[in-house]
Amino acid sequence: MAKVIITQVRSAINRPKRQKETIKALGIKKLNVPVEHEATPQIMGMVNKVTHLVKVEQK
């Protein structure tokens, strides 16, 4: 399975609670700190919900 590197580039302040929880579920704790996940449909679905807050790179 392919890997993706997810980096939060915009703040989650003043965002809906669901988006904040999605960022937390992806394992992102700070801005500009990359997290690596496998590109499963579940992970990609979460990324699609917060695309305006994160940057995604294929590995």
N, C-alpha and C positions, 0 to 999 in steps of 0.2 A: 504494500500500500504506500502511496506517495505521502510525503511529509509536507507540512506547511508551517511557516514561521509567522506568528501573529504578533504584531506590535501595536500597542495603543498609542495613538498620536494626538488624540483630542480628549479633553477632560470629560468625565461622566457627570460632573456637577450640573445641576438643573436638567437632568435627563429623567425620563420615566423610570420608576422602580424596576420595571421589567428589564430595561436595558442595562441598568446597574447590576442586576443579578446575573445577566448573561455574561457581562464582562468578568464578574467574579467566578462564574462557572467555567469560563475558559482558562482560569488560573492566572489572570492578569492582575498584578498587584500595584504596579507603578507605571507611569508614563515612560515610554521609550525603552522598556525592558522586554526583549523578545521572549516568546513562549513557543515551544515546538509541540505540534500535535500531528497525529496521523489524519489524513484527509478523508475521514469517514463522512457519510451523509449527515450525521448528527452534528458534528463539529462545523461542517460547511453551512448547515442551516443556522447555527448560532452566529457564525460570522456574517451571514447575509443580513441578520437582524441588526447588526451594529457596524455595518460597512462604513458609515460616516465617522466612526470613532477609531477604526483600526486600519492598519496597513497589513496586507497579506502577501507573502512571498512563497513561491513554490520551491521546494528543496530537491 
